Amino acid sequence: MGSMRRLGAIAVAAALVAAVTGAKVDESECEVCIATLGEIDASLTSDERKDVLKIEAAMQKYCDGVSGKNKQMCYYMGIGDKISGSAGGVKREISGSFARGINSNRLCKRLKKMDQQMCELKYEKQIDLETVDLAKLKVKELRKVMDEKNIECVGCAEKADFIRAINKHLGKDEV
């Protein structure tokens, strides 16, 4: 009977260890939401924080001047431009939360429960050509680098061709 208890205790301990180590937090989760709402929050004055409509006007002003993933986040929040409209209806929820002093991190976790796609937005990872090993990149990433640097490669079909073209552009010797 004592060995059964020991086995049970070991099984419970193993389950706890697995649960604790398995709950790894994704650092890039909600990164666009947190960044966008953080910038809006930082731009608000103490006078604007008292009125929900002033907060929404500040949100609209911010969203009119951004592009890329931040613009897409604005669309999800319900702050679209006149042409594309908007998808979400959480603008009032966000402005009310800012008026109550809730920070962007906590607010994004709340919004995630309402609309999952707000936290699915991620910034594209930037590739540092000085430190990266080109051979470890995928062909898709190599093509992206070539597009960003305006590198032309006529007839490139294999990964080695793309790497050769990038190295030639950067003036690196082939290894």
N, C-alpha and C positions, 0 to 999 in steps of 0.2 A: 504494500500500500504506500509506503514511503517513497518508493521509486516512481510511482505514478504521480505523486504530488510534485516531485522534483521535475519530472518530464513536463508536467503541466506548467510549472513555474518557468521552465526554460522556454517553452513554446510562447507563453505570454511575453516574456522578456524579448524574445526574438521578434515577435509581432510589433512590440513597441519601438524597437530599434529600427525596424523596416519602415514603420510609419513616420518616425522622426526624420530619417535620412531621405525618405521618398518625397517628403514635402518640400522639395527644392523650389525656391522662389525664382521666377523668371524675371530678370532685371529689366528686360525690354518690354515687359507686359505694361500696357497702357502708356508707353513712353510718349506717344504723340499727344494723347489726351492730357497727361500731366504737364508736358512742356507748353502746350497751347493754353490751357487754363492757368498755368503758372504765369505766363507772360501777360495774360489779360488781368489776372489778380494783381500783379506788380504794377500795372499801369493805372489802376484805380486810385483815385484820391479819396480821402476820408469823407469829403462832401458827397462824392458819387456813390459811396457805399451805403448811404442812408436811403437812397431811392432806387427801387428796382428798375424803373424806366431809364434812369441815367446809366445804370450798370449795363442794361441791354444796348443802349446807344454806344457805350464804350466798347462792348463786344462787337457790335456791327462795324465800328470804326477800325478795330483791330483786324477783323476778318476781311474787310475791303482791301487791306494792304498786304495780305499774305498770299502765298502760293504753295503748290505741292501738297504734301501730307497735311500741313496745317490748314490749308484751304478745304481739304476733304473733311477734316475734323469739324470745321465750322459748318459744313454742309450737314453732317450728322447731328450737330447740336441744334440745328434749325435756324442757323444764321447764314442763309445763302445770299447770293447776289440777286439782282433783279432778273437776270437772264436764266440762271440755272435753277433758281428756287431753292428749296431745302428739303431734307428728308425727315429730320427728327422734330419732335415737339418738346424738347427738354430745355429750351431757352429759358423759360420762366423758372424751372427747377434750378438751373445753374445760377441765374441772377439772384434768386432768393437765397441760395446757399452762400453766395458771396456776401450778401447783405448780412447774413448771420455770422460771417467770419469763418466759414469752413474752408480749409486749405484745398489745393488742387489735388493732392494725392488722395485724400479721403473722399473728395467729391467724385473722382474718377472711379473709385471702387464702388460708390453708390450707383453711378451711371452705368457701370458694367452690368449691374443686376437688371437695369431697365432695357439696355440695348447693348448686346455683346459686341457688336461690330465696332463700337467706339474704342474698345481696348485691343482690337485685332490690328489696328493701324500701327505700322512700325516704320521707322526711318530706314532707308537703305543704308547698309553698312558701307563706310568709306574705305577704299583700298589704298594703303600707303605703299606706293611703288618702290620706295627706298628700302623698306624692310621686308616686304612680302616675297615669298618664294613663288614665282609665277607658275612653276610646275605643279604646285598644290592647288591652284585655282581651277575652277570648272571653266569649260569653254564659254559658257554664258557670261561668266564674270570677266573673262578675257575680252570678249566682244564689248562688254560694257566699258571696260577700260579704254579700248580702242575708240569707241564712240566719244567718250569724254575728252580724250586727247587728240581727236581728229586724225587718227592714224589710219591710213588706207592700206589694205592688204588684198590685192587682186589675186584671186586663185587660192586663197587660204582655205584649206579643207580640214587639216588636222590640227590638233592642239599645238604641236611643235611649230607649225607655220605661224600661228598667232603669237606664240612666245618669241619667236625669232623677229617678227615685225615690231613688237613692243620693245625688245632689247635694242634693236637697230635705231628706233626712234629715241630711246633714252641714252644711246651712246654707250651701252654696256657691251662688254665682250661676252660671247657665248661660252658657256662652261662645258 
